[in-house]
């Protein structure tokens, strides 16, 4: 199976990093539990751009701590013979340090993409399962016939209630829910609700 995995808010907790930068730079908190949409309204677009840029500094990327179970799950998939592609909306200039981070945390991968063309790249690679946190990417994957899965966050929880997305509260639960899919059994999409 060809599996694509996002990075921020999928492999590691990105929200705390972004919120900490926002507070330090602009005195604006970004409470995780209040982030009910994919858009940020507490920061002006140029402020958000500065926070994101800082969050993708070499120091910040290398300091990322994977969610418990994420690396072990992906490693097990690779050991079972599946292809793993890491696909992020990070800018292309983050590619080298992101690859270094993935190697440092021991996450095996076949290819790494840092580009806004994430979904297109997955289609070109023939990805069959995409794990992401973005409601837009998840619905786009479903529309293209790609099985979609996510770690539940406030901004995508509604999607889990309405769409055929396999949802879990953490990587341990996600690994259990995806086991029949990754082993080749048909997915029970109705069990995608949390």
Buried (B, 14 or more C-beta within 10 A) or exposed (E): BBBBBBBBBBBBBBBEBBBBBBEEEBEBEBEBEEBEEBEBEBBEEEBBEBBBEBBBEEEBBEEBEBBEBBBBBBBEBBEEEBBBBBBBBBEEEBBEBBBEBBEEBEBBBBEBBBBEEBBEBBBEBEBBBBBBBBBEBBBBBBEBEBBBBBBBBBBBBEBBEEBBBBBBEEBBBBBEBBEEBBEEEEBEBEEBEB
